Amino acid sequence: MIQLQKISRHYPVGFGKNYILKDVDLTINEGEFVSIMGPSGSGKSTLLHILGLLEEPSEGQYLFEGERVDKMNEKKRTQLHRGAIGFVFQAYHLIDELTVYENIETPLLYKNIPSSERKSRVADVLDRFNMVAKKDLFPNQLSGGQQQLVGIARAIVAEPRVILADEPTGNLHSDQAKVIMQLFKHLNEQDKITIVQVTHSDVNATYGNRIIQLRDGNILP
Amino acid sequence: MWRNYLKTALRNLGRRKLYTAINVFGLAAGIASFILLTLYLQNEWTYDQFHTHANELYRIRLDYGERDQPVTHTAMNPSGLGPVMKDFPEVKYMSRVYLEATTVKVGDKAVNEKKFIYADPAFFQMFSFPLLSGNTATALNGPNMVVLTATMARKYFGTTDVVGRTLTINNGKSYQVTGVSVDPPSNTHLKYDFVASYASMGKKDSWNAPNYFTYVQLTDKATAAGLHKRLANFIQEMMKGQTRSGATLDFVPESVPAIHLHSIADNSIEPGGDIRYNYILTVVSILLLLIACINFMNLATARSADRSLEIGVRKALGAIRMQLFWQFIAESCLITFCAMGVGILLAAVLLPYFNNMTGGALRFTNGYTLYVLLGAVFMGTTFLAGTYPALFLSGFRPVQVLKGRIMFAKGGNIRKTLVVFQFAASVFFIICTLVVGQQLHYIQHKKLGLDRAQVLVLPGAGFTPDQLTLFKSRLLQQTGIKEVSASYDSPVAVGGGYSISAFEGKPADYSMNITAIPVEKDYLRTMGIRLVAGADLTNADIQDVLRTDSAKTNHFFLNETAVYKLGLKPDEAVGKRLSLNGREGTVKGVMKDFHFASMKDKIAPIIVFPEYNYFGQVLLKTSGGNNQQVVAAIESLWNQYQSGIPFEYHFMDEDFNRLYKAEFSTSNILRTFSTIVILVSCMGLLGLAAFTAEQRTREVGIRKVLGASAGSVVMLLSKDFIRLVLWALCIAAPLAWYAMHHWLEAFAYHAALSVWTFLLAGVLAIAIALLTVSLQSVRAALANPVKSLRSE
């Protein structure tokens, strides 16, 4: 489903280059649950951002379902971004000014989904995550775990095929983390959503079915 | 989608109360000022354009001059001109207008009316003052007919249904009401309360006294140039063989809609507006809006760090730049909408005060132009103020934000430039306000050469010489009255064109235009005019003047300017014989120069002479102190000697100030709106300072832990802003100098521009900015550093 071929990412430093990722080859198949691990500064987040189309590689090719992403026009990229990819962040990144309901609704707005369908889809997700009672609360009225649940709900409401999670439990204590990880596992197994997570925790990595180790911009064999 | 934008916007604004308040009230102040100034300017620019035939209406100006002397332009013509022009092929209608102050009496009610005019029958056919009742073609076509305004009808009769009723004016004549007109709008120079038929005056047409306004309506095919040419031919024909060499005479048609702002004629019915002040006010109103918009832009971009996370998340969720752009435009639209509401409300509440200040009678219902303009302002403000922040904010790269890097507010240089611009405008206005104030102070306190303080003027007297003598002697018995005299005209605003047609020792064809005031014996003493040669009038001199036989002789007083112009020294002039419009006599004395006209003009030659025909006003020099008691005493005496005319009085200072009406009202407007400019700029600065203080909380905390004093922190946070204000000062000072230098040039007598004014303005601007900034920086400096560091 996802193929990275000789992907590099570097910044100019003086006259030279500072590589964050160097010649990364990676294939992720549909339905996989991949954990990316590695020390700080090893390029985990950059890799995730490249996968999520938030950042462009300096060199190499990114193929999504066999199609080269860098060759796509702006419209198609946006469609891919909106339709196929969901993001979950370590710091949740909910919009403070919007309620739980409105936060979950936002990706659908950007996808121009009609109002009635938006309503039913948001209602479904709220129901599934047992958050119907909390739909009118603002993010600062929720606990960290609840906020991350909203974050995940927001990521899946647009029915993506891949969820990219950047240390989704990094700000949570272990009980909450367990709930979130089980939810990911469930989404992977039941809904067949491909999941790529960045994590520091060996425990969390075990929820997935493959672990990729990054060191200094390279994947360890 | 839009609902989502709107909701986010509303909640964002609700959370940031200071920011929202600054934006809304800053813009509202800008919009309210814009509305008021637009109403004012609209009134000025549309003067007399409402007449159906506005473009065919002309008033005839009279230009005359003598050899080597500047040409005099006057709006008044001899009464003979009108009937002649009526027969020109270019002229469709003609109406003369004669303005008179008179007492109108209905039953027991008698009031002095100043806006009483006489006009020819075509008046209401030419000018579009609709009649509520009566016929426009016939309302003035016979003697003793009068049309009055609805307001006057209600004032005298209590109703507007008054056609056929009668009213009496001061000479005892009764007039029949033949029509009621709407009140003339505020944008006409022909503001009347009563229009009586011209025939009522019973005067023969003459070519002597230029006391009449002549208006014509041209036929479809005629042009002003054609009319001018015909007038020139007519003069040539008429004056054949009579002109003195070097004398010029010209009748010039002036378009009626152009009279208010463009006429160069003196003695207009209403003093004209000054087009330069209109330009200034146009600039002011646009500048005010701009400055308010700058606040919006600055605050929005300064807060970018605040919004960056939201933008990053939205982008990660699939928003494209356009969608974010429109979200921010929606926000600025919302703010502009609120500001518009508050602004319109503010303008409505302030309109009466503004009218008071400008002496106008503006209303909100002056057509649709204002509303179209407001729509344009709404769109303009939304996009001008919104586009830059929207482009700026929507351009953020989401990755940097999401990676948790601290976003520093960008666009610092543009922001600084805009602040400099705002403060440059503020400093400019401070300087202008100060200089205009100085000039007005100069005008009011300059030694005029006559003493107008504590001089009471009783207008509309019309005493016979005997009555006056009696009235005067009784007045002088009153305590508190030092001198009493009378004159034809007010000494600070004399009209009347006379000329000296013979002077002893000059060639036979010598002639000099001169301003003249017929006066009573004690005039010079009452007005405090000093003599540099000769002596004041004695009773014997008055006897000379009053004689009717061949021994009658006049006594004249010339001012120094007139004497120098004659090529004489004051001592040499005394005793010389001269002839003034047929009055033979000798020079009795030479007066020290005094200001009798606006300080815009150089002192001109003037001649003062006793003549006991008509006294327009009685002048009283009081000792100050208990004025009310003195006035009460005068009133009771007045009623004894002048039962027909209601008692009225004013101080001569008021006459004097009326000369500078345009300057005073401009000064008021300028002062008010500079205050608003400064206020709005300070609001923006306050917002920026608050933002900077917030952004540097951590830095301030660390500095304080390391031992920085509160003072040094305040300094740290204020320094940057003060530098901006200094820049603004450097930009504004030369511009203001240039503008004010130009403005002062218009006055023949003016205050000097001093460096101190500029220094004062600079100190003022810095003080205001410092005060504003320190409101925030002091708070930041005094905050407990432990708290700010813990919150990081």
Interface residues (C-beta under 8 A of the other chain):
Chain A: S45 H49 G52 L54 E55 T78 H81 R82 F87 F89 A91 H93 L94 I95 D96 E97 L98 E102 E105 T106 P107 L109 Y110 K111 N112 R154 A158 D166
Chain B: M1 N4 K7 T8 R11 N12 R15 L309 E310 G312 V313 R314 K315 A316 L317 G318 A319 I320 Q323 P398 V399 L402 K403 G404
